[in-house]
């Protein structure tokens, strides 16, 4: 069979940095859907409840969970259990597996309830980029440590824009290591039939851009939703090649004003 010819991407609606990219893997929470805020809010209720019930000995460690800094530093992009363990350890709490599980289950309950009550949206800039990639013949995958990823994409009405989805359920079934290990992204890009060295990863988490770098992806795009004053610099330090505020910036002509 004659292979499809490579489209001339300079004539597409993609920014030049994407012209040599043959596939793109998108993180889900905070990159495709605005669900990172729902996760952060659920974590806050779960962690603050725990800190009130079990205050750390060091009074300096009793401050409430910060939805920007603590979220980005400890839980963003990680599995629920890894995130709960990382935050508690960060506050000097030697938590048993049972305690970690219990806090993670609280968060899960709160997240599911909020999701059903508030819903979730896809970022318009991301939708624009994903459609431009589709028009240019570049396959797209969604990847997430969350078991909710499919439901999130479906609720936001964008599931059918992706050729593959690797979610937390798949990761567990296949025994994939969590971020910052690159397993999730490598699985996703292999389903698109493209080597990582010819593909891009788009991530908003520090652990996520690090996973992209470790996976040997040709391009790691960090998305800084202005979570903190120096988020962009931290994304670059952890492995992002470029940082954007909105993925519409990667369409030719940049983001709408
Ligand atoms: Mg994310």
Boltz pocket constraint, residues with backbone or C-beta under 6 A from the ligand:
constraints:
  - pocket:
      binder: B
      contacts: [[A, 27], [A, 28], [A, 29], [A, 30], [A, 31], [A, 36], [A, 76], [A, 77], [A, 203], [A, 204], [A, 205], [A, 208]]
      max_distance: 6.0
